[in-house]
Amino acid sequence: MQRISKLLPASKKTLVISSVGVVALVLFSSFIMFEATKAEVNLAEDGEEKTVKTHANTVEELLEQEGITVEDHDALSHSGNTAITNGMDINYQQAKQIIVTIDDEDHTYYTTLHTIGEFLAVEDLTFSDHDKVSHKAKETIEDGLHMTIDKAFQVKVDDGGKKKKLWTTGGSIEQLLKENDIKLNKQDKVKPKAKNKIKKGKDIVVIRVEKETEEIEETIEFETETKQKDSIAKGKEKVITEGKKGTIVKTYEVVLENGKEVSRELVSEDIQEEAKNQVVAIGTKEPEKEQAQEEQEFVASSSDNPSKSDDSSESEENASSASKSNEEKSDDSSSSEASGQEISMKATAYTANCNGCSGVTATGIDLNANPNKKVVAVDPGVIPLGSEVWVEGYGVAIAGDTGGAINGNRIDLHVPSKGEANDFGSQEVKVKVIH
């Protein structure tokens, strides 16, 4: 403009300036008119508000002008073909994606809501107090949010016989028991195993295992030993030594499952008293040999003549003389009846230390010093004291003692021990006076 004004005369300069002013005025007026004709719109985008002046005819044109693309799940207060008016309020909310995983199954949602609680309410997603939800209802929703929800289910648990139902959303059996204050002892058993995962419809069994020690006192039975004895008639037995039972304490480790015994193991034995074997004598003496032997002894003891002759007549005379001598010993019929004849008598047995006994017999035999001495207590009116007698099952003995209860055809046999005396009891025996 300055160059033009230098070239033009003064009159021309005024004309040019006037023309430019007019053009500028027109342009300025047009601009003013253009701006004045714009509509003023209040646009809220994702909660952020701003005022927009626009010549856009529709909401869609306005959003395009503002670089906003509306997707299917977005929220728009007006339809796209709504005409723009001055002072109009337009609200646009872009939808946020939420992935909800329920029991390992994914579900995709879009929402323009602000909090998780609002979203769950609108989508009608309700859960029980036992369900496990990854986010709280008050949390704000962010685009791409991933929620996980584990639906709870009930599991039957048998705890040592006590049955209950527990809520769970999964995990391990060990974790479930811990969450419900079910403590496991070292020896307890769990089926399925505690480290296994919980399965729907699969019951859990807790077996309470206890170990305790139990002591039991038992009897040790004695054994019986047998010894053959030729001084006892064949077929007869005599207890020489009484058997005695012993005692033993056995210690067991007992295993209980839910209070019931399932096993026991012997861990130790302590003998309190040893058992004593019983010794029984078995007779081997043949009756015929015994009688023959006693007859020989009788003949030998009856023969007082040292110059014995082989002549049969002399033997007969000696025998006759011995017979007469025996008959002359006593006029008592019972004494003569016992001499040389077998008579049946009732026999009992006694010991040197029996009640009221001194251990010395009526004829002066010391039984304490001779515990195995064969001595018979007799009624002197039946068997003379000092006689040598044979008793069935007892053998040859001395009639060397008496007794207050020994009257008539009764005898009392001396034995070494009280046990033998008790075992003998009372018996009917044959007795023969040898001499």
TIKOLRO-790143 format. One record per residue: residue in three letters; y, x, z of N, C-alpha, C in turn. Coordinates in steps of 0.02 Angstrom, whole numbers, plus 50000, padded with zeros to 5 digits. Layout:
ALAYXZYXZYXZ;...
END
This chain:
MET499415004150000500005000050000500635004350000;GLN500605009850037501185014350039501305017549971;ARG500765019249934500835022049867501165016949820;ILE500955010749824501255005449781501975004549797;SER502135004749859502835003649879503275009349857;LYS503025015349851503415021049828503555020449753;LEU503075017649716503165017149644503605011349623;LEU503595006049662503965000049644504675000449670;PRO505114997049634505804996449658505814992149720;ALA506334991949756506394988349819506264980949810;SER506504978049756506404970749745505674969249735;LYS505354973649702504634972549688504224973349752;LYS504444978149794504084979349856504074973049898;THR504574969549903504604963449944504104958349919;LEU504064957849852503604952949822502874954649838;VAL502694960949834501994963049846501804961749918;ILE502254963649963502114962650035502014955350050;SER502384951350018502324944150030501654941650006;SER501414944049951500774941749923500194943849968;VAL500224949949990499674952450034499674948550098;GLY500234946950124500274943150186499964936350179;VAL500104933650121499834926850109499074927150108;VAL498814932250073498074932750066497764933750135;ALA498064938350172497804939750240497834933550283;LEU498354929850275498434923850315497894918850298;VAL497764918550232497254913650210496574915750237;LEU496434922350232495784924650257495704923550332;PHE496234924950367496224924150440496124916850458;SER496474912750421496414905550433495714903150418;SER495434905950364494744904050346494254906150401;PHE494354912250426493914914750479493964910450541;ILE494594908850556494704904550614494364897850604;MET494424895250545494114888750531493354889350533;PHE493084895150509492344896150508492074896550579;GLU492424900350619492194901050688492274894450725;ALA492784891150708492914884850743492394879550727;THR492104880250670491604875250650490894876850675;LYS490794882550709490134884250736489974879850797;ALA489324878250802489094874350860488914879350916;GLU489084877450975488924881651034488314878851069;VAL487764882951072487114880751098486914885051158;ASN486644881851210486374885451267485614886551257;LEU485424892851246484724894551231484414898251291;ALA483864895451318483484898551373482834901251345;GLU482754907851345482154911051318481764914351375;ASP481174911551390480754914051445481134914651510;GLY481564909651522481924909351584482594912851583;GLU482744916651530483394920051525483854915951481;GLU484414913851508484884909351472485444913451439;LYS485664910851381486244913751345486564908351302;THR487204909451286487564904651243487584907451172;VAL487394903351125487364905451054487824900851013;LYS488254904050971488654900150924488324900750856;THR488234895250823487844895350761488064889950713;HIS487964891650648488044886550596487374883750575;ALA486834885850612486164883450595486144875950600;ASN485804873050553485764865750552485214863050598;THR484674866950606484094864450646483914869650699;VAL483514867250745483264871650799482854877250769;GLU482454875650719482024880750687482454886250657;GLU483024884250623483474889150592483794893450646;LEU483974890350702484274894050757483794899350785;LEU483164897350797482664902050825482524907650776;GLU482514905850711482404911050660482984915850660;GLN483594913150668484204917150672484164921950731;GLU483854919550787483804923550847483174927950848;GLY482774927650795482164931750791481604929350835;ILE481594922850846481064920050889480564916350846;THR479914918350853479374914850817478984910750867;VAL478944904350852478604899750897477864899250878;GLU477414900950927476694900350916476454893550942;ASP475804892250926475534885650942475564883951016;HIS475434888951060475394887651131476064888351167;ASP476604890451128477254891251159477564884451175;ALA478024884551221478364878351242479084878351214;LEU479274872951180479944872151151480204865251169;SER480804865251195481074858851219481214853951163;HIS481324856251101481464851851044481004853650986;SER480894848950943480504850450884480914854750837;GLY480594858250791480934862950748481444859850701;ASN481354853650682481814850450634482374846550668;THR482414847450735482964844150771483624847250751;ALA484134843050734484804845450713485174848450771;ILE485514853750757485904857350807486544853350821;THR486704852650884487324849350903487684853850952;ASN488334853250953488744857350998488584855651071;GLY488484860951110488324859951181487594858551195;MET487194859351144486474857851149486124863051194;ASP485634860751237485224865251278484524865751248;ILE484354871751230483694873051200483304877751247;ASN482694875851264482274879851309481634881951273;TYR481544888451270480944891151237480554895451288;GLN479904893951291479484897751337478874900351299;GLN478814906951297478244909851261477614909351305;ALA477054907151277476434906351315476124913051333;LYS475814913251393475474919351416474714918151413;GLN474364923351393473634922751389473314924551456;ILE472834920251476472454921551537471714921151519;ILE471334926251541470604926251533470304924851601;VAL469924919451606469604917551668468844918451660;THR468544922751702467824923951700467504920251759;ILE467084915251742466744911251793466004912751787;ASP465724915851840465014917751842464824921551778;ASP465214926851763465074931351706465184928151638;GLU465484922251635465624919051571466394918651562;ASP466644921451506467364921851494467634915451463;HIS468234913451486468594907751459469324909851448;THR469594908451388470284910451372470754904451375;TYR471314905451409471814900151417472504903051399;TYR472964898351379473674900051367474094895351408;THR474594898051440475004893851483475714896451486;THR476164891851498476874893751507477084892551580;LEU476584891251621476724890051692476864896651727;HIS477164896051786477404901951821476874904951868;THR476524900851906476054903451956475334901651939;ILE474864905351971474154904151961473954897251988;GLY474254895352044474094888852073474274883152027;GLU474864883751993475064878551945474584878351887;PHE474394884251863473924884651807473254881351824;LEU472974883051883472324880251902472364872651909;ALA472924870151935473004862951943473024859351877;VAL473414862151829473484859051763472824859151725;GLU472464864751732471834865451695471254862151733;ASP471394859151792470884855851832470314860551851;LEU470494866651870470004871551892470014871651968;THR469524868451999469494868052072468894872152097;PHE468974875152156468454879452184468394878052259;SER467794879252284467674878152356467914884252396;ASP467934883252461468144888752504467654894652503;HIS467024893252482466514898452480466544902552416;ASP466894899852364466944903552300467394909652309;LYS467264914552268467644920752271468124921052211;VAL468794920552223469304920552170469694927052175;SER469784930452119470094937152119470844936952134;HIS471194931352119471924930952129472094925052173;LYS472664925752208472894920452251473334915552213;ALA473384909352238473734903952203474484905452196;LYS474774909252241475494910452239475694916052191;GLU475194919552164475364925252120475664922952054;THR476134926952027476464925451963476004927351906;ILE476024923151854475594924351796475924929451750;GLU475564934551732475784939451683475354938651621;ASP475654940251563475284939651501474684944451503;GLY474094941851483473484945951483473134946051549;LEU473324941651596473014941451662472264939851656;HIS471864943451696471134942351696470914940351766;MET470704934151771470464931551835469704931351834;THR469394932951893468664932251899468524927451956;ILE468064922951944467874917951994467114917951999;ASP466864919452058466144919252071465994912952112;LYS465644908352080465474901952112464944903152166;ALA465054900452225464594901352281463994896752274;PHE463424899052300462824894952302462464896452368;GLN462014891952388461674892652452460994896152444;VAL460834900152494460194903652495459854902152562;LYS459204900652560458824899352620458604906052651;VAL458754906852715458584912952750458144911252811;ASP457564914352814457114913552872457174919852914;ASP457534919252969457654924953013457194924753073;GLY456614927953066456134928153121455884921353142;GLY455834916753095455604909953109456174904953116;LYS456794907353123457374902953126457664902253055;LYS457644896053030457854894952961458574892552958;LYS458934895052907459644893252898459824893852825;LYS460384890652805460644891052737461304894652738;LEU461374899652695461984903652693462314903252625;TRP462984902952624463364902952561463454910152538;THR463414911152473463514917852445463754917252373;THR464084922452351464294922852281463924928352244;GLY463384930952277462994936252245463034942652286;GLY462884948052254462864954452288462164955952313;SER462114960652360461464962552387461274958352448;ILE460624958052461460374954552520460634957852584;GLU460654964452584460904968152642461624966152658;GLN462034965352606462734963452614462794956352642;LEU462384951852617462394944852640462224944552715;LEU461694948152735461494948052805462044950952849;LYS462364956252826462894959352865463494954652873;GLU463674951152818464244946552820464114940752868;ASN463484939152880463314933552924463054935952992;ASP463214942153011463034944953076462294944653091;ILE461884945553039461164946053048460994953453048;LYS460894956153107460774963353114460034964953107;LEU459894970353072459204972453061459054978553105;ASN458494978153140458254983953178457864988553132;LYS457754994553154457444999653112456754997553087;GLN456374993953128455694992153110455634985353075;ASP456174981553072456154974953041456014975452966;LYS455714970152939455554969852868455964964352835;VAL456164965352771456524960252733456174959252667;LYS456054953052650455744951252586456184946252549;PRO456404947752487456344954052451456714959652489;LYS456664965752464456964971452498457714970552505;ALA457984973452559458694972452576459164974952521;LYS458954979952483459394982852432459394978752367;ASN458934973952363458894969752302459494964952298;LYS459644962752236460184957952226459944950852243;ILE460414946852266460254939852283460154935952219;LYS459634931652219459494927452161459494920152183;LYS459764915952140459764908752155459054906252159;GLY458914902152210458254899152217457734903752247;LYS457934909852263457464914652293457604915352368;ASP457134912852409457234913052481457194920252508;ILE457524921352564457534927852597457174927152664;VAL456704931752678456324931552740456444937952779;VAL456654937252842456754942952887456184942752938;ILE455774947852939455214948252987455414953053043;ARG455454950253103455644954153161455024957853188;VAL455054964453187454484968653207454634971953274;GLU454154971153321454214974353386453584978353401;LYS453674983853436453104987953458453134988353534;GLU452564987053566452534987453638451884990753660;THR451884993453720451294996853747450944992253797;GLU450284991853791449884987653836449314991653865;GLU449234991253931448684994653965448164989553987;ILE447534991053973446984986553990446454990554028;GLU446264988054086445734991254125445064988154105;GLU444594992354086443934989954064443384993154106;THR442814989854107442234992454145441804996854100;ILE441595002454127441115006754091440425005154117;GLU440005002454074439325000754094438905007054105;PHE438495006754156438055012554168437445012154123;GLU437155017954111436535018254071435945018954118;THR435365017354092434755017754133434305023354107;GLU434145027954152433685033254136432995031554165;THR432475033354129431795032054154431425038654163;LYS431035038854217430605044654231429905042354246;GLN429425045754218428735043954232428515046954298;LYS428155042854338427945045154403427225042954415;ASP426805048154430426095046554438425925044154507;SER426425043754551426295041154618426385033554620;ILE426605030654565426705023454561426195020554513;ALA425915014954531425405011854490425685010154421;LYS425255010954373425445009554304425665002254297;GLY426215001254261426474994454250427004992454301;LYS427104996654353427604995154403428194999854394;GLU428784997454416429395001454411429745001454479;LYS430105006854490430475007354553431145010754538;VAL431685007754563432355010654555432425016354604;ILE432515022354577432595028254619433335029154638;THR433775028354588434495029054600434845022954571;GLU435235019754614435615013854591436145015854540;GLY436205011954487436745013154438437415010454465;LYS437955013554443438615011354465439085011154405;LYS439435005654398439895004854342440535008854355;GLY440825011554301441455015154306442025010954280;THR442625013754283443215010254256443625015054212;ILE443935012154161444345016054115444965011954098;VAL445535015254093446155011954073446315014054001;LYS446335009153956446485010453886447205008253871;THR447565012653837448265011253819448295009753744;TYR448585003953727448625001853657449365001353636;GLU449495002953573450145001553544450064995053503;VAL450414989953524450344983253494450944981853449;VAL450814979653388451344977853341451394970253336;LEU451994967653347452124960553344452594959053286;GLU452444953953248452884951553195453084944453211;ASN453734943453222453994936953243453634934353305;GLY453484939053351453184937253415452434936653414;LYS452114937353356451384936753351451074943653338;GLU450524944853373450184951353366449854951853297;VAL449984957353262449674958453197449214964553197;SER449314969053244448874974953248448944978153316;ARG448424981953334448454986053394448064992453382;GLU448314997853409448025004353399447925007753467;LEU447315010253478447165013753540447485020653538;VAL447915022053587448275028453586448035033253641;SER447745030553695447495034953747446975031353790;GLU446555035453823446045032853869446065037053933;ASP446065033853990446095037354054445525034654098;ILE445015038854108444445036654150444645036954223;GLN444635031254256444815030854326444215032654371;GLU443625030454350443015031854388442425032354340;GLU442055037854345441485038854302440915034054320;ALA440545031954269439955027754281439375032254304;LYS438945029654346438365033254371437735030054344;ASN437335033954309436735031254278436225028954330;GLN435855023754312435315021254354434675024854335;VAL434305027154384433675030654371433105026154394;VAL432635024754348432075020454362431425024354352;ALA430995024054402430335027354396429845022454365;ILE429475024854316428965020854282428285023354305;GLY427885018954334427225020954359426745022654304;THR426355027954315425845030054265425145030554296;LYS425095029454363424435030254396423965024654376;GLU423385026554352422875021654334422545018954397;PRO422435012454405422135009654466421455012554482;GLU421025013554431420345016054444420375023054473;LYS420775027254444420825034154468421105034254538;GLU421585029954551421885029754618421365027854670;GLN420945022854654420435020554702419915025954712;ALA419715029154656419205034454662419465040154704;GLN420095041954692420395047454731420415045754805;GLU420605039654821420665037654891419975037354924;GLU419455035354886418775035254913418535042254929;GLN418715046954883418535053954895418865056554958;GLU419515054754965419885056955024419585053755086;PHE419365047555080419065044055137418415047455158;VAL417995049355109417355052655124417475059355156;ALA417995063055124418125069755150418385069455221;SER418835064655234419125064155301418625061355352;SER418135057655328417645054555374417085059455392;SER416995064755353416445069455365416685074855413;ASP416435074855477416645079655528416135085455535;ASN415545084955500415015089955508415135095655460;PRO415305101855484415425107455438414795109755403;SER414215108655433413585110755402413265104955366;LYS413675102055318413455096155281412855097955238;SER412325093655238411715094855199411715090655138;ASP411395093155086411335089355023410805084055029;ASP410435084055084409895079255091410175072255096;SER409925067755058410195060955054410115057255120;SER409565058555154409455055155217409965057355268;GLU410135064055266410625066555313411305063655300;SER411475062755235412105059655216412145052555241;GLU411595048955235411585042055258411685041655333;GLU411365046555369411435046555441412155047955460;ASN412485052755424413185054355439413625048355426;ALA413495044855371413895038955355413795033655407;SER413145032855429413005027855480413335029655546;SER413335036255560413645038555622414385037455621;ALA414695038655562415425037655555415595030255563;SER415155025955535415265018855539415245016555612;LYS414735019155649414675017155718415265019655758;SER415505025655741416065028555777416685024255768;ASN416775021755707417355017455693417305010955730;GLU416705008255733416615001855766416745002455841;GLU416605008555869416685009555940417405010855960;LYS417855011955910418545013555926418895007855961;SER418715001855944419054996255975418624990155972;ASP418664986156024418294979856024418684974455990;ASP419334975855974419774970855942419534969255873;SER419404962855859419124960855794419584962455737;SER420264961855747420734963055692420754970355674;SER420704974955725420704982055711420104984055671;SER419524981455690418914983255654418924980255585;GLU419274974655578419304971455512419714975655464;ALA420244979055489420684983055446420354989455425;SER419914992255468419634998855454419174998555394;GLY419365002655340418935003355282418934997455236;GLN419314992255250419324986355208420034985155180;GLU420054982455120420704980555091420914973855119;ILE421504973555144421774967255169422454966055135;SER422614959855126423254958055095423784957355150;MET424344961055140424874960855190425554959955157;LYS426024957255195426704956455171427084962855188;ALA427374966055135427704972555145428454971955130;THR428844975355173429564976355162429694983855164;ALA430324985955155430494993055155431104994255198;TYR431135000355228431695002155271431865009555261;THR432435011655288432645018655284432755021355354;ALA432825028055358432915031255423433565029155456;ASN434065027355415434715025555444434855018155441;CYS434325014155447434425006855447434755004855513;ASN435004998655515435344996255575434884996455635;GLY435094999855689434695000355750434165005755747;CYS434125009555692433625014855685433895021455708;SER433475025455741433685032155764433495037555715;GLY433035035855670432795040855622432175044455646;VAL431965042955707431345045855735430865040155749;THR430245040655723429765035255728429475034755798;ALA429075029555809428755028455874428265033955890;THR428015037555840427535042955852427875049755850;GLY428565049755845428945055955848429075059355782;ILE428975056055726429115059055660429865058555646;ASP430185064155631430905064255616431015062755542;LEU431195056655527431285054555457431935057355428;ASN432425058855470433045061855445432895068755415;ALA432455072355449432275078955424431765078555367;ASN431405072955362430895072055310431015065455274;PRO431555065155233431735058755201431215056055152;ASN430785060555127430285058255078429595057155110;LYS429565057655176428935056755212428705049555205;LYS428055048855189427785042055183427515039755250;VAL427885035155280427715032555347427745024955343;VAL427275021755377427235014455377427305011955449;ALA427755007155458427805003855523427294998155524;VAL426884997955577426324993155580426324989555647;ASP425924984255649425754981055713425144984755739;PRO425214988555795424644992555820424024988455834;GLY424114981955845423534977755857423134976455794;VAL423444977755736423094976755672422894983555642;ILE423364988155641423234994955615423424999855670;PRO422955003855694423105008455750423635013555729;LEU424095015255776424585020355763424245027055751;GLY424495030855705424205037355688423685036855633;SER423485030855613422995030055560423285032355493;GLU422835034455449423025036055380422845029955338;VAL423335027155304423215020955267423405021955194;TRP423125017755153423315017455081423655010655069;VAL424245010955037424615004755023424705004254947;GLU424524998654920424574997554847425304998654823;GLY425385002954772426045004254744426455009054784;TYR426205011254844426575015854887426185022354897;GLY425525021654900425095027454908424855028354979;VAL424625034554994424345036155060424915037755107;ALA424895034955168425425035955216425145036055287;ILE425585037755335425405037855406425675031555439;ALA425245028155476425465022455516425805025355578;GLY426445027355569426775031155622427365027755654;ASP427465021355642428055018055671427895010755684;THR428325007655725428255000555740428934997355729;GLY428944990655735429574987055727429544980355761;GLY430114977955784430124971655820429894965855778;ALA430024966255712429834960655669429164961855635;ILE428844967555650428204969155618427644966655663;ASN427404960655648426874957455686426344954955638;GLY425694955555659425154953055618425094956955554;ASN424964953255500424854956555435425514957955400;ARG425934961855432426564963955403426634971455412;ILE426914974655362427054981855367427754983155338;ASP428034988755359428704990755336428644997955310;LEU428824998955245428715005455213429365009555215;HIS429315015755236429905020155238430045022755167;VAL430685022155145430905024755079431535028955090;PRO431695033455042432255038155053432945034955053;SER433055029455014433735026855008433755019355019;LYS434355017055038434455009955049434375006054984;GLY434575009154927434495005854862433775004354847;GLU433335009254862432615008154850432355002654895;ALA432605002554957432384997355004432584990454979;ASN433204989854954433434983454928433034981354867;ASP432904986154823432534984654762431814982554777;PHE431524985454830430834983854847430774976554870;GLY431264974654910431264967654933430664966154977;SER430324960754962429734958654999429174957454949;GLN428604960754961428044960154913427384959254951;GLU426914956154916426224955654942425844961654914;VAL425564965854959425204971854937424514972054971;LYS424084976254942423424977354972423474983755014;VAL423174983555073423194989155119422474990855142;LYS422344997455146421694999755169421795005355219;VAL421465004655278421475010055328420965015155308;ILE421185021355296420725026555274420355029355335;HIS420725031555386420405033655449420935034055503;
END
